[in-house]
Amino acid sequence: TAVDRQSESIFVAVTNQEDKGSVRMYRPDGSLVREFGEQQLDWPQSVAVDIKGNIFVMDASTSQVNKYDRNGNFLSKFGGRGGGNGRLLDPFDICVDGLGRVIVADLGNNR
């Protein structure tokens, strides 16, 4: 779960019974605005939002981080299963610091 402080939108990662994932965007009153990421996500585990409103979703199934704009449009992805630079082995959580750096807790690579 993540909150965009500028728009006050709340983002929740969900996975359905068919192991397909998405992100739901809610207003502060709890009403659903939109759902996105169905084409890219299998098992979204964590969501973070940067100061520009970009949404980062860590997918535990693919060991990738997907980036979306504030409207839920897919922009890019990084990571992928592995132990080398830029690869993730067992990502657990994600956050974005005040400088816009994406930080991923990667248990499998001890980093």
C-alpha positions in Angstrom: 0.0 0.0 0.0 1.2 3.5 -0.8 -0.2 7.1 -0.7 0.5 9.8 -3.2 0.6 12.9 -1.0 -0.1 15.3 -3.8 -3.2 13.7 -5.1 -4.1 11.9 -1.8 -4.6 8.7 -3.9 -4.1 5.4 -2.2 -2.6 2.5 -4.1 -3.1 -1.1 -3.1 -1.5 -4.2 -4.8 -3.9 -7.1 -5.3 -3.7 -10.6 -6.7 -6.7 -12.5 -7.8 -7.4 -16.3 -7.6 -5.8 -16.9 -11.0 -2.5 -15.4 -9.7 -2.9 -12.3 -11.9 -2.1 -9.0 -10.2 -3.1 -5.4 -10.5 -3.0 -2.2 -8.6 -6.1 -0.4 -7.4 -6.2 3.3 -7.0 -8.6 4.7 -4.4 -9.8 8.2 -3.3 -9.4 9.1 0.4 -13.1 8.3 0.9 -12.4 4.7 -0.2 -14.1 4.9 -3.6 -12.2 3.1 -6.4 -10.8 5.4 -9.1 -9.2 2.8 -11.4 -7.4 -0.5 -11.6 -4.2 -1.0 -13.7 -1.3 -3.3 -14.3 -3.2 -6.4 -15.3 -1.1 -6.8 -18.4 2.3 -6.6 -16.6 1.8 -7.9 -13.1 1.6 -11.5 -11.8 2.2 -11.2 -8.0 2.5 -7.5 -7.0 3.8 -7.4 -3.4 4.7 -3.8 -2.7 3.9 -0.3 -4.1 5.7 3.0 -3.7 5.1 6.5 -5.2 7.7 9.1 -5.9 7.4 12.9 -5.6 6.4 13.2 -9.3 3.5 10.8 -8.8 5.1 7.9 -10.6 4.0 4.5 -9.2 6.5 1.7 -8.7 5.2 -1.9 -8.2 7.4 -4.7 -7.1 6.3 -8.0 -8.6 7.5 -11.0 -6.5 6.7 -13.5 -9.2 8.9 -11.9 -11.9 11.4 -10.2 -9.6 10.8 -7.0 -11.5 9.8 -3.5 -10.6 7.2 -1.9 -13.0 6.9 1.9 -13.3 3.6 3.6 -14.1 2.6 7.2 -14.4 0.1 8.8 -12.0 -2.8 7.6 -14.3 -1.6 4.0 -14.3 -0.1 3.9 -17.7 2.9 1.5 -17.9 6.2 3.3 -18.5 9.1 0.9 -17.9 10.4 -2.0 -15.8 13.7 -3.1 -14.3 15.2 -6.0 -12.5 14.5 -9.6 -13.3 15.5 -12.9 -11.6 19.2 -13.2 -10.9 22.2 -12.2 -8.8 24.1 -9.7 -11.0 23.9 -6.0 -11.0 20.4 -4.8 -11.6 18.9 -8.2 -10.9 16.7 -9.3 -8.0 16.5 -12.7 -6.5 13.8 -12.5 -3.9 12.6 -8.9 -3.7 10.5 -8.3 -0.6 9.7 -4.6 -0.4 10.2 -1.3 -2.2 10.3 2.4 -1.3 11.3 5.7 -2.9 13.4 8.2 -1.0 13.2 12.0 -1.0 15.7 12.2 -3.8 13.6 9.9 -6.1 15.9 6.9 -5.7 14.0 3.6 -5.8 15.2 1.2 -3.1 14.3 -2.5 -3.2 14.8 -4.9 -0.3 16.3 -8.0 -2.1 16.4 -10.9 0.4 17.8 -13.5 -2.1 20.8 -11.3 -2.8 21.2 -10.1 0.8 20.9 -6.4 -0.2 
